[in-house]
Amino acid sequence: MSWQLHRVDDRLIHGQLVIAWGHVYHPQRIVVVDDASAENEWERDLLASAAPDAEVRVRTVAEAAREYAAEAGAGGGAFLLVPDLATALALVEAGAAVPRFNLGGLHYAPGKDKINDYIYLDAADRRAARALIERGVALEVQDVPASRAQSLTALDPLIATA
Amino acid sequence: MARVPALLVTHADLGAALLRAVAQVYGPADGVEVLSNEGLSRPALEQEIARRVDGWPAGGLVLTDFFGGSCHTCVQSVARHRDVAIVTGVNLPTLLDYLHNRDQYAVWDLAERLQKKGQESIRLQRGQNV
């Protein structure tokens, strides 16, 4: 069974993921793909403490790409989390055959345009999104399971020309 | 004993609503700061928390809504190198107890008191047909 959700969320493990998505899918494992967190023991422990009901693995992009196919065939369900679109693209370019990413939270920072209340993108984000789409990866905007999933390209026409 | 300052970090406008409720049963909660995570990335929320906590001369309390949420995670990151005690699961009785006791306790002793108060504040009662 394995992969149940691939999510782009700059908050990584937090309430929406554990409470909303977690109560729908009950993942046994949560794989956080973030080079900076993977190299920081304190950050790894912090992420693990935020999801007490799942095994939390914090991986570099390279490690996650290597382990991706084996995890896809593992028993029980799993979530994969990346903090931004650049990491999502790097993971796919490193060989992980991710079919779609759920965009759950890319919050405001200077220079980013508002797409909706929880998605803000700049030119670099749009280029990464376009590259993912060109590789056949679907990008869907949806914060919690109870809300409607929307295609990112439908919400942001600028991605087509990024 | 110096007053223990407090910051309330919650989802949406829960913190502000709690303070409005407090104002009705206690009066204005002077000195309690409120911060929502709404629209903020992790670094931005951590920065906002740090900015407030760094204004405290001798540490203080940060109250968050639930363990493991982004509010709590960000508070943990900020508190790691600061004189801050974290209390999760804040509710109205906890907040009222804080206001009644913030001048009588040291930071950690007050945090322990609030944990006990919060846990004791949830009670069960049967209606006639339950």
Interface residues (C-beta under 8 A of the other chain):
Chain A: D10 R11 L12 I13 H14 G15 V18 W42 L46 S49 A50 A51 P52 G105 L106 H107 Y108 A109 D117 Y118
Chain B: H11 G39 L40 S41 R42 A44 F66 G68 G69 S70 H72 T73 Q76 S77 R80
